[in-house]
Amino acid sequence: MNSQERRPSGSPQPASSEEGTRDLSSTHVTHVREDVALAGRCANVHLPTGRTCTLPVRHPGSCNFVGPGDADNVAVH
């Protein structure tokens, strides 16, 4: 099958394994603090530090991570 042929799903097959890997790199797993998310915040958790983003949901740009105590202050209890 060449790169122009369609797979049964209807989507074109990647031309190379490198291209397929590049597609997968845009998919990432995020960890979210549910209590902070319920307060309308981003709530993404930076796993190495345990810090949480308290910016509004779907904010533009990078996250602004704060310590657990500050995240507790915005969390819904």
Residue pairs with C-beta under 8 A, 6 or more apart in sequence:
1 7
1 13
3 12
3 13
3 14
3 15
4 12
5 12
5 13
6 12
6 13
7 13
14 20
14 23
30 44
30 45
31 44
31 45
31 47
32 43
32 44
32 45
33 43
33 45
33 52
33 71
33 75
34 43
35 75
35 76
35 77
36 42
36 43
36 52
36 54
36 71
36 74
36 75
36 76
37 43
37 57
38 75
38 76
39 74
39 75
39 76
40 56
40 57
41 53
41 54
41 55
41 56
41 57
41 74
42 53
42 54
42 55
42 56
42 57
42 58
42 59
42 63
43 52
43 53
43 54
43 57
44 52
44 53
44 63
45 51
45 52
45 53
46 52
46 53
46 63
46 65
49 65
50 68
51 65
51 66
51 67
51 68
51 71
52 65
52 66
52 68
52 71
53 59
53 63
53 64
53 65
53 66
54 64
54 66
54 70
54 71
54 74
55 63
55 64
